[in-house]
Amino acid sequence: MAFRDFLGNAPVLETVRRQLAGKGFPHSALFCGIRGIGKWTLAQFIAKAVNCMTQGNDFCGQCSPCRRISGNAYPDVRNVAPDGQFIKIDQMRDLNRQAFFKPFEGRQRVFIIDEAEKLKEEAANSILKTLEEPPETSLLILVTSRPDDLLLTIRSRCQTYRFAPLLLEDIEQLLEQRNDYPLEDRRLLARISAGSLGKALTIDVTEYRQQREEMIRLVEACSRNFLYSNAARTTAGWLDKRQAEQFDRKAEILLTLLRDLYLLKLDPESTALTHADLGAKLSQLASHFSFDQLAQAARALDSLEAGARRNLNRSLAIDQLVFRLAGVAP
């Protein structure tokens, strides 16, 4: 394995390789982008490249440093992750101390802070000096999917690299390489992943299709022949607060279905559908709704998702979503 095996975000990769070749890679870097698109993986690749025993500005994947970095067992590469909900000040104090040690056996020490948006304020403030004036022998790479949640003082001290979602064909190719997915499953996972390989790899396709069918029934229940009792049966499972993960997934599915219906009303031949495998069924359903119904339902769904994490009367919020989608809300 080497840099050439990194799929997607070619501009970022090219910049990183050019900087490494010219000894211009910053000692404080910030990798931003949605989850599951290779930010942490590229940080690991960089750690290998600056410590590989056989390659210059690349890595072999086979030498002792490369193998031990992959196994999180190399003394000059440290991965930092949240301890519970946050990255705490004691973790950063330890990083500050270790960053100024000379490498134990490699050429450079590399510190990768994953989910950096979870730095508590005091922890973030404690590493400002290290980010601003890091030692020549240390690299600090912060990885985040929510850069705006980081303190401005953190962001201003790092060179930012923005990662874009992966292309559909890249995700399909990676799924084909990693798992024995049937073609139809690969295509579905690539579309619903929103450009995130990590997300594609964690979705149970069978469960997803079952939940999607449930959301289709809800949309059908809110169409021209609307009966509240039919819609209520479909949404009954949403009232169980113990099933928060299923609630989030179903809400996400419903939102993408509403988006597809909206796209089909704009252009019946749209090729941008998330659920392209249901194109015929969705085309029929699209004619049952107005643009306003779909927009109102999407807004109600946004409010429901936001309120689900607070003390919301979920039953009333779900009813409001149903009525707006059915076009009978005031």
Secondary structure as UniProt FT lines:
FT   HELIX           3..5
FT   HELIX           10..21
FT   TURN            22..23
FT   STRAND          28..32
FT   TURN            35..36
FT   HELIX           39..49
FT   TURN            50..51
FT   HELIX           64..70
FT   TURN            71..72
FT   TURN            75..76
FT   STRAND          77..80
FT   TURN            84..85
FT   STRAND          86..87
FT   HELIX           89..99
FT   STRAND          109..113
FT   TURN            114..115
FT   HELIX           116..118
FT   HELIX           121..126
FT   HELIX           128..132
FT   TURN            136..137
FT   STRAND          138..144
FT   HELIX           147..149
FT   HELIX           152..155
FT   TURN            156..157
FT   STRAND          159..162
FT   HELIX           168..178
FT   HELIX           183..192
FT   TURN            193..195
FT   HELIX           197..202
FT   HELIX           205..221
FT   TURN            224..225
FT   HELIX           228..235
FT   HELIX           236..239
FT   HELIX           241..243
FT   HELIX           244..266
FT   TURN            268..269
FT   TURN            274..275
FT   HELIX           276..278
FT   HELIX           279..286
FT   TURN            287..288
FT   HELIX           291..307
FT   TURN            308..311
FT   HELIX           314..326
//
